[in-house]
Amino acid sequence: MFKVYYTVDDTPHAEVFEDMSVALSATQFHRSLGRTFVTMVSENPNSIGKPGVDAVVNGKTPDGVDYTWMKRRTQ
């Protein structure tokens, strides 16, 4: 699901779309009309937790995958 938010005369409006390309077209349309605060948001229905890794124990993520990412510092 995708939502397009925009304002007309300081009044907020929202539209809901199932298809991303249609939502992007609607966003472009509202911007072309000079509407303000035009934005599009989406929600991933398959996401069940915080994005990223929230725990590493003994070099493994909660689902057992090796976690090898290291921050490289350059000087």
N, C-alpha and C positions, 0 to 999 in steps of 0.2 A: 504494500500500500504506500502511496506517495501523497503528500499533502502540499499544496501551494498556498502560501499565505501572502496577503498584500493588504494595503490600506487604500481607501478612497475617501477623501475629505476627512482624514483622521479616524475613519471607521474601519475596524479590522474585518477582513473577509477570509474565508478558507474554502478550498475546493479539494475533493478527494479523487484520486485516480488509481487505477490498478496497473496501468502500463506506464513505464518510466518515460518512454518517448512522448507520450501524450502529455504527461506532466511537464516535461521540459518545454514542449511547444506552448503550453499554457503559461509557463513562467515567462517565456520570451514574449508572448502576446501581451501580458500585463505590463511588462517593462516597456514595450513599444508604445503603450498608451500613456506612459509617463506616471504610472502608479508608483507609490513609494513603498519601501520596506518589503519588496518582493523577494520571497525565498521559497525554496523547496526542501522538504525533509522526508526521510523515509525511515522505516523501522524494519529491521531484519527479524522476521518471525521465527527464524531458526536459532537465534542467539538466546542462550539460557544463562549466561553469566557475564561478568565484566570482561571487556576486551583485553587481550594480552594474557600473560602468565601471572597468576596471583599467588603461586606457591611453587617453590623448587626445593625438593628434599633429596639429598644425596645425588644431586645432578640430574634429577628427573622431575618432569611436570606431573601434575596429579593423574594424567592419563597414561603415565609410564614412558613418555617420549623423552629421549635425552635432550637436555637443555644445555646448549653449547655457546650461546650468544655471550660475547664479552665486549665491553666498551673499549675501543681502541683510542688511545690518546696520542695526539700528534703535537709536537712542540714547535 
